[in-house]
Amino acid sequence: MHFRTRAIHVGQDRDPQTGAVVPPIHVASTFVQPGAGEWGQFDYSRSGNPTRKSFETTLASLEGGYGALAFASGMAATHCVTMLLNAGEHVVAGADIYGGTYRLLHKICNRSGIAVSLVDTTDLKALKAAIRPETKLLWLESPGNPLMSISDLAACAQIGHEHGLLVGVDNTFATPVLTRPLELGLDIVMHSATKYIGGHSDVLGGALVVGTKELYDRLYFVQNATGGVMGPFESFLASRGLKTLELRVREQSRTALQLAEWLVADRRVKRVLYPGLPNHPGHAIAKRQMSGGFGAMLSFETTGGFDVTKRVCESTQLFQLAVSLGAVESLIEQPASMSHASYDRAARLEHGITDELIRLSVGLEAFEDLRDDLDQALMKAGL
């Protein structure tokens, strides 16, 4: 079956008792067992829940994986992966990563004796050089956040596996609509289901998808032991979001490309970062590993400083000033003061997250309306 057909039907069987085309939401915390010491498919909702299982089944199909695990948030999912590591081990992560991941790696994992090195994963020589004997995990983002860098996922996976590493990727920006990393040789795919999967700014959740039973079992053990699972209502909303995921992502990507092309021609804009532009350094790789679009996230730098950029973000009317992304409404933010404020300033600047940078999450509004909104905001900011 095609992607959009699986998104609607896989894992979404009609209710056998009533014939309801939408599976019911199972809120039970515990389940009656057939006998003492005999276990049914479900026993306790931390360990498994029918509504959560439906979402996991659909997502695993869309990513082409063995199985999926749904979490209370994207950070809970990422944290689960890091809990596979032991004290004294090492993580190599991309330098262009979400601020929450940076904070987890540098200010939480370090307390357990896990070291981290950030590297430009678009530079394969630099990636190889960063791997140590104690390195156990390679963590990627492509497109990167917030600089929209594009890493060659297949090449990175090959390097990681040559050194015996687990290779994971935050696939939130691309979604399985545009990129399916397991098909490119990676081991773990993470999603913040809060974003495109939910798609309507009304659900908090995360997920991991893996390609093998062995890795699924290891991650499931950690998830069950630590308990950061997605609830039944969130699982229902995430399942509903998957049904329209392809339609939303492709349309949002189309509008994002139009906005990027408009911004490139604007004298008030110093630089536009979007992998769909031919002059983007990762355009050729993105064209190869992203199918049918280049995503709906883009960043640009104004010709003003921190305060001017702040005024631009505060002057839009359709673009709402908020962190997060991937929903039907468009959002705008200043990474330096918002999504990546967890970086120490020196580290933020070192990794290219400037005071002038603005990040857009393009929603489903008309291109012309979003263009006009940015135009008037740039004018109000004095540009």
MARPAPA-812328 format. One record per residue: residue in one letter; x, z, y of N, C-alpha, C in turn. Coordinates in pm, whole numbers, plus 50000, padded with zeros to 5 digits. Layout:
N
AXZYXZYXZY...
This chain:
383
M500835000049879500005000050000500865000050125H500354994050231501054994050358501085008150419F501995009950516502215022950579500905028950631R500175021250712498975026950776497885029950674T497865022750562496885025750457497235038750387R498525040650356498965053150294498715065050385A498905063150516498695074050612497255079050609I496335070450572494915074050569494475079250432H495075074150324494535076850191495405085750103V496725084850110497565092850020497475107550057G497175115849959497055130149984495765134350049Q494865124950071493625127850144492395124450059D492385129249936491275126449844489985132949894R488885125849876487605131549917487295143949833D486515152849890486165165349824485295162549701P485745166349581484985163049459483635170249451Q483495181649518482235189149510481155183349601T481545179249721480555174849820480615159949852G481735153449818481915139549855482405137649997A482725148550067483215147650205484475139050210V484515129450303485655120450312486875127350372V486675138450441487785146450494487925158950408P489085161350348489255173250265488985185950346P488395196050285488105208550357489395216050393I489295224550494490415233150532490345245850448H491385248450371491425260250283492135271650356V491345281850392491905292950469492245304950382A491995304250253492245315650164493725319350165S493985332350168495375337050162495835339150019T494905340849927495275342949787494295335549696F494705333049572493935324649480493835331549344V492635331649285492405337849155493175330149047Q493835337848958494655331948853493915332048719P494265322948629493555322148500493765334348411G494865341348430495135353148348496385360148397A496595372548354497785379948394499035372548346G499915369548440501135362248405500925347448387E499705342648410499415328348403499145323348544W499815312648582499755308348721499105294748735G498185293848830497585281048864498445273548964Q497945262549017498715254649112499005262449239F498075271049280498245279049401498025293749365D498825302449429498645316749402498575324949530Y499405321349629499465328849755499835318849863S499185319349978499305308250074500695306650135R501525316950131502915314750174503625305450078S503285306649950503945298549848503345284549836G502105282949878501465269849870500015270749909N499535260649977498155260350025497625246150009P496405244249963495905230649940495905221750064T495565227450180495545219250302496965215450343R497875224850330499275221750361499825211450263K499445212750136499925203350035499445189250065S498225187750115497725174550149498595167950255F498925175450360499785170250466501165166750411E501735175550331503065173150275503085160750187T502035158750111501965147050022501935134050102T501125133850209501055121850292502385118950358L502995129150418504255127150490505365122650396A505445128550277506465124350180506295109550145S505055105050133504815090950104505295082150218L505005086150342505385077950457506895077150475E507605087850439509075087850452509745082250327G508985079850222509575075050098510385085650026G509915098250032510665109249974510065114749847Y510835123449781510335130349662509245140249700G509485147749808508515157949848508785162549989A507805169550047507915174650183507535189350185L508055196450284507725210450308507315211850454A506165218250478505655219850614505915233950664F506375234850789506805247550848506005250750974A506165263151022505455267751140505925260751267S507125255251266507645247751382508795239051335G509205229951422510365221751390511625230051378M511765240251462512955248751455512975256851326A511805260951277511765267951148512245258851036A511895246051046512335236350946513855234550952T514385232751073515835231251088516565243751042H516035255351077516665267951036516705269050884C515675264350816515665264750670516845256950612V517165245650672518305237750624519605245450643T519775251850757521015259150782521155271250689M520025276150637520095287650545520575283650406L520825270950383521495266750260522995269650266L523505272550386524935274650406525325289250387N526595291250358527145304750342528115307850456A528375320650475529335324950576530675318250550G531315313650658532595306950647532495291950637E531275286750622531095272350613530845266350751H530795253050757530895246050885529875234750890V529325232751010528375222051036528975212351138V528865199651112529145189451212527795183951258A527565184451389526285179751444526555169951556G525575161351581525695152051693525735159351825A526435153451922526525159552054525255157352135D524495147152101523275143752174522085148952094I521855162252105520825168752023519905177152110Y518755180252053517755188652118518355202252155G517975207452272518515220052319518225231652225G517055231652159516735242252064517635242051943T518035230151899518985229151787520355234051829Y520755230451950522035235452004522035250752005R520955256652053520855271252061520915277451921L520165271651825520175276851688521585276651630L522285265451645523605264051584524645273051650H524585274051783525635281151857525355295951880K524075300051874523775313751912523005321551805I522665315051694522025321851582522865320351455C523175307851419523965305551297525355311651306N525895312151426527235317851441527265332751402R526125339551413526055353751375526215355651225S525945344951149526115345551004527455339850959G528335337551055529665332651021529705317850991I528735310351042528705295751024529215289251152A530235281151141530825274451256530185260851276V530245255751399529665242751430530585234951521S530675222051500531375213051589530425201951629L530335199251760529535188151808530445176151826V529955164551784530765152451790529875140651827D530435130951893529715118551922529585110851792T528405111351731528235105051600528065090051608T528085084451730528165069851741529585065051720D530545074251722531955071351701532325075951560L532395066651466532595070351326533985076251302K534975072051379536305077951365536295092451409A535605095351519535495109151566534725117651467L533715111651405532955118951304533825122751187K534605113351136535495116351023536485127251060A537015126551182538025136151226537475150251238A536175151651260535565164851280535295172051150I535325164851037534995170950908536185179050857R535895191450817536915200650765536665203050616P537615209550549537375213050407536155221950388E535855230350488534725239650476533405233850529T533425221250574532215214950625531255212150509K529985215950528528985214150422527765206150468L527565204950600526345198450650526685189550768L526145177450766526205168250880524775166850932W524565170051061523225170051120523175159851234L522245150351223522195139051315520875138851392E520885131751504519665127751574519855113351620S518865105051593518935091151639517525085651649P517085082151772517765083551900518055098051934G519165099952006519565113352046518715118552160N518785131552179517985138352280518905146252373P518995142352501518115133652578518735120252617L519925116952562520665105152609520345092552531M519465093452435518985081752359520115074252289S521145081552248522235075252174521725071052036I522325060651981521935055451850523115056651754S522925064451650523935065751545523595056551429D524595051051368524415042751249524185052251132L522925054451097522595064650998523175061650861A523125049250820523665045650688525165048150682A525885044450788527335046650791527665061450795C526915069050873527145083550880526875090150745A525825085750677525505091250545526625088350446Q527165076250453528255072750361529475081650384I529815083650510530955092250542530685106550494G529485111550522529155125150479529245126750329H528715117350255528715118450109530115116850051E530945108950117532335107850072533065121250078H532585129950168533185143250183532335154250119G531345150250040530535160049968529565167850054L529135162250167528255169350259526785166050233L525925175550266524515172350284524375165550419V523545155250425523365147850551521885148150587G521595154050704520225155150751520065148950888V518825145650924518565139551054517245144851109D517245147351238516015150051311515415136451346N514325132951279513705119851295512475120451384T512395130851467511195132951549510945121351644F511995116551712511815105951810511375092851746A511985089351634511715076251573510445076351490T510175087351421509085088751325509295078951209P508625081151096508775071550985508195057851017V507445056651126506945043451166508115034251197L509145039351264510255031051310511515032351224T511775044251170512985046451091512665055450973R513135051450854512975059550735514365062750680P514935073950724516345077050694516655078650545L515695083250465515995084650322516315071150260E515695060650311515985047050263517375042450305L517955049250404519295045850453520365054750389G519955063250296520915071150221521035085650261L520245090350358520335104250399519625113250298D519915126350307519365135850211518125143050263I518095146050393517045154450451516555148050580V515245147550596514635143050722513825154750778M514035157750906513275168250972512375162251078H511165167651091510255163751198509745176151269S509715175651401508865184851474507475178551473A506595183851388505245178351376504425180751502T504925189451588504305191851719504225179051800K505145169851776505315158151862504445146651813Y505015135651768504235123751736503285125851619I503665133951522502805135851405501475142051447G501535153051521500305158751576499705149551679G500525145851776500185135051868499245138351982H498745150651992497745153852094498035167052167S499265171952158499675184252229498805196252192D498355196852067497485207852028497855214151894V499065211451846499495217251719500985220251725L501385231351663502795235051651503155234551504G504205227051471504575226151331505855218251310G506375218951190507585211551154507535207751008A508465199350966508475194950826509865190250786L510145191650658511325185850595510855176550485V511525165150472511265155950361512605153050295V512635153450163513885151350090513675141149978G514795136149928514735125349831514835129449686T515195142149659515405146349520514705159549490K514355161449366513725174049323514685185749339E515965183649310516945194449318517015200149459L517075191449558517155196049697515815201949742Y514725195949698513405201349729513295215749679D513725218249556513615231549498514455241649575R515645237549618516505246749694515865250449828L515325240549896514695243150026513385250750010Y512625247649906511385254849882511655269649858F512715272749784513065286749758513305294149889V514055287849980514325294150109513045295650189Q512235285050192510985285750268510075296850216N509925297550086509055307650028509595321650051A510915323150048511535336350067511435341050212T511505331650306511535335550447510175334350515G509285325550464507895325850504507465318450628G508305309750683507935302850806507085290550780V505935292250717505145280950671504095276650774M503665264150763502585258950846501245264450798G500395268450892499085273750857498095262650824P496945266150766495975256050723495365248150838F495085254350951494505246851063495505236951120E496765241251133497815232251179498045220951080S497955224150952498125213850849497025203250860F495795207750886494685198350904494935189251024L495365195051137495615186951256496765177151235A497815181651165498945172751137498515161251045S497685164250946497165153650859496335143650939R495515148651027494695139751109495585131051198G496645136851252497555129251336498235117951263L498585120051136499265109651060498415097051046K497095098551047496215087051025496315076651137T496665080851256496805071451368498255070151415L499195075751339500595076151384501155062351413E500975052851321501565039651342500985032851465L499685033551482499055026951596499555032951728R499655046151733500105052651856501565049351887V502435051051788503875049351812504195035051854R503595025351790503905011451826503425008151967E502255012852005501755010252140502555017852245Q502895030252216503715038052310505105031752326S505665026752218506965020252225506905007552311R505825000252299505674988152379505654991452529T504925001852566504865005752707506195011252754A506895018852668508195024352706509185013252738L509175002452661510064991252688509744985052824Q508464983552855508084977952985508564986853100L508434999953084508885009053188510405008653202A511105007953090512565007353096513024994753170E512384983553142512744971053210512444971853360W511364978553396511044980153538512044989253607L512415000253542513355009753601514745003653620V515154995153526516474988653536516594980753666A515494974853709515514966353829515314974053958D515124987153950514844995254068516145000754128R516374998154255517625002354321517745017554331R516625024754320516655039354330517105046054200V517285038054099517645043053966519085038953936K519895048853900521315046353876521575041253735R520845046353637521105042753497519835045053416V519555036053322518425037453232518945037853088L518485047853013518925049652875517735047152783Y517725035552720516655031952628517215021852527P517145024752397517785015952298517175002152287G515995000052345515394986852342515964977252444L516784982252537517424973552637518664967052575P518844954052594519984947152534521344952752575N521434959152694522714964452737522974978652687H522044984252612522274997452554523354996252447P524355005452447525465004052352525045004652205G523895010452178523425011252040522325001552007H522104991652094520964982652076521014975151943A522154969951907522264962151783521964970751661I522474983051660522204992051547520734995851545A520184998951662518765002651670517884991251619K518244979051654517464967451611517474966251460R518584970451399518724969551254518004980851180Q518074993151234517545004551158516205009851210M515685003851319514365007351369513474994951357S512344996451293511504984651267510274984751357G510104973951433508874972351509508804979551641G509934984251692509934990951821511135000151833F511345005151954512525013351982512165027452028G510935031352006510515044852041509905045752179A509275057152206508575059152332509235069452421M510495072652391511275081852475512315073852552L512455077052680513525070952759513985080652865S515215078952908515785087353013516375078353121F516415083553242517075076353350517645086153451E518625081553525519255089653630518885083853766T518535092753857518245088553993519545087454073T519435081854191520605081054280520755093654364G519845103354349519955116054419520575126654332G520675138854385521265149954311520205158054239F520555170654205519685179454128518345181454198D518375184754326517135187754398516235175554412V516835163854435516035151654447515385148454313T516155149754206515605147254073514475156954042K514655169354081513615179554061512335175554135R512475170354257511305166254335510595154254270V511355145154213510725133954143509845139254030C510395148253951509645153653837508405161353883E508465167354000507355175454050506325167154128S506605154354149505745145954234504865136354157T505045135554025504195126353949502795132153932Q501845123253908500455127353891499935124653750L500305113253692499945110453554500965116353457F502245114353484503295120853406503225135853437Q502905143853335502785158153355504125164953331L504455174453419505735181453414505675191853302A506285188653191506215197553074507285193652974V507765203652899508615200652784507735195552672S508325192152561507695185752446507555170752471L506915164052378506885149452382505985144352271G505775131152271505155124552158503645124752152A502985129052260501525129952258500905118352335V499585118052337498875106952400499055106852552E499315118452612499555118852756501065118152783S501445111752892502855110252927503375123052992L504625126252960505265138253014506575134553081I506975142753178508235140853248508945154353254E510255154253247510995166753259512425164053302Q513045174553355514455174353394515225182253288P515935175553198516615182753089517525194053136A518215192153247519165202353294518505215753318S517245215653362516555228253394515455231553295M515215222653197514075224853107514495224052960S514385212552896514585211752751515995215252706H516985213452794518375216152756518995227252841A518125235752896518625247052975519365257352890S519175256852757519885266252668521365263152658Y521775251152701523205247752706523875255852817D525075260352793525905265052904526175252952993R526195255053126526255243553217527475234753189A528615240853164529835232953140529665224353015A529055230152911528855222652787527845211352809R526815214152889525805203952917526425192052987L527225194653089527865183753163528885176453075E529575183952992530555177852902529895167752810H528665170452772527955161552680527095151352752G527275149952885526635139152958525235141853007I524775154452998523435157953045523565162153191T523425152453279523695154553421522505160753493D522765165353615521705171053698520695160353740E521105147853741520245136853787519365130953677L519515135853557518825129753442517355133853437I516495124153411515065126153390514705120453254R513905128053176513465123253046511965120853049L511545109352999510125105852992509665105152848S508475110452824507755107952699506565099352736V506585086952690505565077252730504355078452638G503185080352700501965082152624501195069152608L499895070352605499035058852579498325053552704E498735058252821498155052852944498625038452965A497955031453054498325017653086499685017253155F500495007153119501805005653181501725005453332E500794997853388500714996353534500475009653603D499655018153543499375031253603500605040353597L501315040053486502535048253474503625043153568R503765030053578504745024153672504445028553815D503195027653855502825031253992503045046154018D502825054253916503035068653931504505071853954L505385065553877506815067753898507255062454034D506715051354075507065045454204506745054954318Q505555060554319505175069554428505955082654422A506325087254301507105099454289508525097454342L509125086054313510445082954368510405082354519M509345076754576509195076054721509015089954781K508185098154719507965111854770509215120154769A510105117254674511375124654663512395119854765G512035109354842512945104354945513885093854898L513615087854783514495077354733513985063554773
